[in-house]
Amino acid sequence: MRKGMKPYFHVVQYYETDGMRIVHHSNYIRWFEEARVDYLNQAGMPYDRLEELGIMFPVLDVQCSYKAAVPYGVTVKIEMSVEWFDGLKFGVRYVITSEDGAVVHATGSTSHCFLNRELRPIRVKRKYPEIYRRFTEHAEELRGAAARADRLDR
C-alpha cells in the first residue's frame, strides 16, 4: 500500500456466507470493488467524481486465488495496489488477510480500461492530466505489494 493509504476492512455479513457459514466465493470479487472504491476516495479521486467527469473503468479481467476460508462474523483486511498503468488500462492487485494480517485468505487481481460516457476508450493523459498524474504516481509507488502477493501465490 502507498504510504498514507489505509487498508480496507470488511466485516463478514451472514448473507455473504453459504450453508457452511463460510464466505461464498463470489463475495471476494465484491470486496475487491469495495477496496477499489475506498482506495480511490483516499487517493482524492472519488468514483462519483470520476463518473461526473465522464470517466468509467469497467472490469476487463478478474482473478482470485482462494487460500483459507473466511467464516461469518470476522473482519478481513484488504490491501490493494495499482500494479501497472499505461494511460488507457490499469491493473490492480489484492491481498485479503485476517484483520491482523496473520492469515492470508485470498489474493487476486483485476484489470480495467478507461471509457467515456459513450463507452469509447479514452487516454486520460490527454483529456484528464490530473487523473493521469495520480494514477501514474500510485502505480509507481505501489509495485512493492506485487512482490508480496507473488510470494503468497506460490
Phi and psi in degrees as GROMACS dihedral restraints (atoms count N, CA, C in turn):
[ dihedral_restraints ]
;  ai    aj    ak    al  type     phi  dphi    fc
    3     4     5     6     1   -66.8    20    10
    4     5     6     7     1   144.6    20    10
    6     7     8     9     1   -56.7    20    10
    7     8     9    10     1   134.8    20    10
    9    10    11    12     1    87.8    20    10
   10    11    12    13     1   -12.1    20    10
   12    13    14    15     1   -93.1    20    10
   13    14    15    16     1   136.2    20    10
   15    16    17    18     1   -98.9    20    10
   16    17    18    19     1   145.7    20    10
   18    19    20    21     1   -67.9    20    10
   19    20    21    22     1   163.0    20    10
   21    22    23    24     1   -95.6    20    10
   22    23    24    25     1   135.6    20    10
   24    25    26    27     1  -114.1    20    10
   25    26    27    28     1   140.9    20    10
   27    28    29    30     1  -136.7    20    10
   28    29    30    31     1   130.1    20    10
   30    31    32    33     1   -91.9    20    10
   31    32    33    34     1   124.8    20    10
   33    34    35    36     1   -67.3    20    10
   34    35    36    37     1   124.9    20    10
   36    37    38    39     1   -93.1    20    10
   37    38    39    40     1   154.8    20    10
   39    40    41    42     1   -59.1    20    10
   40    41    42    43     1   -40.9    20    10
   42    43    44    45     1   -65.0    20    10
   43    44    45    46     1   -15.2    20    10
   45    46    47    48     1   -83.9    20    10
   46    47    48    49     1    -5.3    20    10
   48    49    50    51     1  -100.0    20    10
   49    50    51    52     1   164.5    20    10
   51    52    53    54     1  -103.7    20    10
   52    53    54    55     1  -165.9    20    10
   54    55    56    57     1   -62.5    20    10
   55    56    57    58     1   -18.1    20    10
   57    58    59    60     1   -94.0    20    10
   58    59    60    61     1     4.1    20    10
   60    61    62    63     1    63.3    20    10
   61    62    63    64     1    29.7    20    10
   63    64    65    66     1  -117.0    20    10
   64    65    66    67     1   158.7    20    10
   66    67    68    69     1   -62.3    20    10
   67    68    69    70     1   130.0    20    10
   69    70    71    72     1   -67.6    20    10
   70    71    72    73     1   141.5    20    10
   72    73    74    75     1   -56.6    20    10
   73    74    75    76     1   -29.6    20    10
   75    76    77    78     1   -66.2    20    10
   76    77    78    79     1   -23.5    20    10
   78    79    80    81     1   -71.8    20    10
   79    80    81    82     1   -24.6    20    10
   81    82    83    84     1   -60.4    20    10
   82    83    84    85     1   -37.6    20    10
   84    85    86    87     1   -65.7    20    10
   85    86    87    88     1   -39.2    20    10
   87    88    89    90     1   -62.7    20    10
   88    89    90    91     1   -40.3    20    10
   90    91    92    93     1   -64.8    20    10
   91    92    93    94     1   -35.3    20    10
   93    94    95    96     1   -56.8    20    10
   94    95    96    97     1   -45.6    20    10
   96    97    98    99     1   -64.9    20    10
   97    98    99   100     1   -43.4    20    10
   99   100   101   102     1   -57.7    20    10
  100   101   102   103     1   -43.5    20    10
  102   103   104   105     1   -65.5    20    10
  103   104   105   106     1   -39.4    20    10
  105   106   107   108     1   -62.1    20    10
  106   107   108   109     1   -46.0    20    10
  108   109   110   111     1   -63.0    20    10
  109   110   111   112     1   -43.6    20    10
  111   112   113   114     1   -62.2    20    10
  112   113   114   115     1   -42.9    20    10
  114   115   116   117     1   -61.3    20    10
  115   116   117   118     1   -45.8    20    10
  117   118   119   120     1   -60.2    20    10
  118   119   120   121     1   -40.6    20    10
  120   121   122   123     1   -60.3    20    10
  121   122   123   124     1   -47.3    20    10
  123   124   125   126     1   -63.7    20    10
  124   125   126   127     1   -32.9    20    10
  126   127   128   129     1   -81.5    20    10
  127   128   129   130     1     2.3    20    10
  129   130   131   132     1    79.4    20    10
  130   131   132   133     1    21.0    20    10
  132   133   134   135     1  -128.3    20    10
  133   134   135   136     1    63.7    20    10
  135   136   137   138     1   -55.3    20    10
  136   137   138   139     1   139.9    20    10
  138   139   140   141     1   -57.0    20    10
  139   140   141   142     1   -41.0    20    10
  141   142   143   144     1   -64.3    20    10
  142   143   144   145     1   -34.5    20    10
  144   145   146   147     1   -67.6    20    10
  145   146   147   148     1   -41.0    20    10
  147   148   149   150     1   -62.0    20    10
  148   149   150   151     1   -41.4    20    10
  150   151   152   153     1   -64.1    20    10
  151   152   153   154     1   -38.4    20    10
  153   154   155   156     1   -59.8    20    10
  154   155   156   157     1   -35.2    20    10
  156   157   158   159     1   -75.6    20    10
  157   158   159   160     1    -9.7    20    10
  159   160   161   162     1    90.3    20    10
  160   161   162   163     1    17.0    20    10
  162   163   164   165     1  -101.1    20    10
  163   164   165   166     1   126.4    20    10
  165   166   167   168     1  -128.2    20    10
  166   167   168   169     1   153.2    20    10
  168   169   170   171     1  -142.2    20    10
  169   170   171   172     1    86.7    20    10
  171   172   173   174     1   -67.1    20    10
  172   173   174   175     1   159.5    20    10
  174   175   176   177     1   -76.1    20    10
  175   176   177   178     1   127.3    20    10
  177   178   179   180     1   -95.1    20    10
  178   179   180   181     1   -33.9    20    10
  180   181   182   183     1  -152.9    20    10
  181   182   183   184     1   144.6    20    10
  183   184   185   186     1  -138.8    20    10
  184   185   186   187     1   142.1    20    10
  186   187   188   189     1  -139.4    20    10
  187   188   189   190     1   138.2    20    10
  189   190   191   192     1  -142.0    20    10
  190   191   192   193     1   129.9    20    10
  192   193   194   195     1  -113.4    20    10
  193   194   195   196     1   117.0    20    10
  195   196   197   198     1   -86.6    20    10
  196   197   198   199     1   129.7    20    10
  198   199   200   201     1  -110.1    20    10
  199   200   201   202     1   -44.7    20    10
  201   202   203   204     1  -149.4    20    10
  202   203   204   205     1   138.0    20    10
  204   205   206   207     1   -60.7    20    10
  205   206   207   208     1   149.3    20    10
  207   208   209   210     1  -113.4    20    10
  208   209   210   211     1   116.1    20    10
  210   211   212   213     1   -82.1    20    10
  211   212   213   214     1   164.2    20    10
  213   214   215   216     1   -58.5    20    10
  214   215   216   217     1   140.7    20    10
  216   217   218   219     1    88.5    20    10
  217   218   219   220     1    -9.8    20    10
  219   220   221   222     1   -86.4    20    10
  220   221   222   223     1   163.8    20    10
  222   223   224   225     1  -103.9    20    10
  223   224   225   226     1   131.6    20    10
  225   226   227   228     1  -109.5    20    10
  226   227   228   229     1   153.6    20    10
  228   229   230   231     1  -110.4    20    10
  229   230   231   232     1   132.6    20    10
  231   232   233   234     1  -120.1    20    10
  232   233   234   235     1   116.2    20    10
  234   235   236   237     1  -105.2    20    10
  235   236   237   238     1   135.9    20    10
  237   238   239   240     1  -134.7    20    10
  238   239   240   241     1   157.8    20    10
  240   241   242   243     1  -147.9    20    10
  241   242   243   244     1   143.8    20    10
  243   244   245   246     1   -80.0    20    10
  244   245   246   247     1   112.1    20    10
  246   247   248   249     1   -88.2    20    10
  247   248   249   250     1   -32.7    20    10
  249   250   251   252     1  -153.7    20    10
  250   251   252   253     1   154.8    20    10
  252   253   254   255     1  -156.2    20    10
  253   254   255   256     1   125.7    20    10
  255   256   257   258     1  -117.6    20    10
  256   257   258   259     1    12.6    20    10
  258   259   260   261     1    95.2    20    10
  259   260   261   262     1   -21.5    20    10
  261   262   263   264     1  -120.5    20    10
  262   263   264   265     1   -40.0    20    10
  264   265   266   267     1  -125.6    20    10
  265   266   267   268     1   159.6    20    10
  267   268   269   270     1  -149.5    20    10
  268   269   270   271     1   157.7    20    10
  270   271   272   273     1  -122.4    20    10
  271   272   273   274     1   144.0    20    10
  273   274   275   276     1  -124.5    20    10
  274   275   276   277     1   140.1    20    10
  276   277   278   279     1  -114.7    20    10
  277   278   279   280     1   142.6    20    10
  279   280   281   282     1  -129.2    20    10
  280   281   282   283     1   145.5    20    10
  282   283   284   285     1  -132.6    20    10
  283   284   285   286     1   120.2    20    10
  285   286   287   288     1  -105.0    20    10
  286   287   288   289     1   121.7    20    10
  288   289   290   291     1  -128.1    20    10
  289   290   291   292     1   174.8    20    10
  291   292   293   294     1   -63.4    20    10
  292   293   294   295     1   165.0    20    10
  294   295   296   297     1   -54.9    20    10
  295   296   297   298     1   -37.1    20    10
  297   298   299   300     1   -87.7    20    10
  298   299   300   301     1    -2.2    20    10
  300   301   302   303     1    82.5    20    10
  301   302   303   304     1     1.9    20    10
  303   304   305   306     1   -74.5    20    10
  304   305   306   307     1   -31.6    20    10
  306   307   308   309     1  -115.6    20    10
  307   308   309   310     1   126.4    20    10
  309   310   311   312     1   -89.4    20    10
  310   311   312   313     1   118.9    20    10
  312   313   314   315     1   -92.1    20    10
  313   314   315   316     1   -35.2    20    10
  315   316   317   318     1  -164.4    20    10
  316   317   318   319     1   155.2    20    10
  318   319   320   321     1  -129.3    20    10
  319   320   321   322     1   153.8    20    10
  321   322   323   324     1  -168.5    20    10
  322   323   324   325     1  -179.4    20    10
  324   325   326   327     1  -153.3    20    10
  325   326   327   328     1   156.6    20    10
  327   328   329   330     1  -136.6    20    10
  328   329   330   331     1   153.5    20    10
  330   331   332   333     1  -125.5    20    10
  331   332   333   334     1   150.0    20    10
  333   334   335   336     1  -141.2    20    10
  334   335   336   337     1   159.2    20    10
  336   337   338   339     1  -129.5    20    10
  337   338   339   340     1   155.5    20    10
  339   340   341   342     1   -88.5    20    10
  340   341   342   343     1   128.9    20    10
  342   343   344   345     1  -126.9    20    10
  343   344   345   346     1   155.4    20    10
  345   346   347   348     1   -93.4    20    10
  346   347   348   349     1  -175.6    20    10
  348   349   350   351     1   -62.1    20    10
  349   350   351   352     1   -25.3    20    10
  351   352   353   354     1   -87.1    20    10
  352   353   354   355     1     8.7    20    10
  354   355   356   357     1    63.9    20    10
  355   356   357   358     1    30.9    20    10
  357   358   359   360     1  -103.3    20    10
  358   359   360   361     1   142.8    20    10
  360   361   362   363     1   -59.9    20    10
  361   362   363   364     1   142.6    20    10
  363   364   365   366     1  -129.8    20    10
  364   365   366   367     1   145.1    20    10
  366   367   368   369     1   -96.6    20    10
  367   368   369   370     1   110.1    20    10
  369   370   371   372     1   -67.8    20    10
  370   371   372   373     1   -24.1    20    10
  372   373   374   375     1   -58.6    20    10
  373   374   375   376     1   -42.0    20    10
  375   376   377   378     1   -75.2    20    10
  376   377   378   379     1   -49.5    20    10
  378   379   380   381     1   -88.4    20    10
  379   380   381   382     1   -32.4    20    10
  381   382   383   384     1  -133.7    20    10
  382   383   384   385     1    71.7    20    10
  384   385   386   387     1   -59.4    20    10
  385   386   387   388     1   -32.9    20    10
  387   388   389   390     1   -67.4    20    10
  388   389   390   391     1   -41.7    20    10
  390   391   392   393     1   -63.7    20    10
  391   392   393   394     1   -43.4    20    10
  393   394   395   396     1   -58.0    20    10
  394   395   396   397     1   -46.0    20    10
  396   397   398   399     1   -60.2    20    10
  397   398   399   400     1   -45.8    20    10
  399   400   401   402     1   -64.3    20    10
  400   401   402   403     1   -45.0    20    10
  402   403   404   405     1   -62.9    20    10
  403   404   405   406     1   -41.1    20    10
  405   406   407   408     1   -62.5    20    10
  406   407   408   409     1   -44.7    20    10
  408   409   410   411     1   -59.4    20    10
  409   410   411   412     1   -45.4    20    10
  411   412   413   414     1   -67.9    20    10
  412   413   414   415     1   -40.4    20    10
  414   415   416   417     1   -63.3    20    10
  415   416   417   418     1   -40.7    20    10
  417   418   419   420     1   -69.4    20    10
  418   419   420   421     1   -38.4    20    10
  420   421   422   423     1   -82.2    20    10
  421   422   423   424     1   -14.4    20    10
  423   424   425   426     1  -108.5    20    10
  424   425   426   427     1    10.0    20    10
  426   427   428   429     1   -64.5    20    10
  427   428   429   430     1   -22.5    20    10
  429   430   431   432     1   -62.2    20    10
  430   431   432   433     1   -31.5    20    10
  432   433   434   435     1   -65.6    20    10
  433   434   435   436     1   -27.0    20    10
  435   436   437   438     1   -63.5    20    10
  436   437   438   439     1   -40.4    20    10
  438   439   440   441     1   -61.8    20    10
  439   440   441   442     1   -41.8    20    10
  441   442   443   444     1   -64.5    20    10
  442   443   444   445     1   -47.3    20    10
  444   445   446   447     1   -63.6    20    10
  445   446   447   448     1   -38.3    20    10
  447   448   449   450     1   -61.7    20    10
  448   449   450   451     1   -41.1    20    10
  450   451   452   453     1   -63.4    20    10
  451   452   453   454     1   -37.9    20    10
  453   454   455   456     1   -71.2    20    10
  454   455   456   457     1   -27.2    20    10
  456   457   458   459     1   -74.4    20    10
  457   458   459   460     1   -14.5    20    10
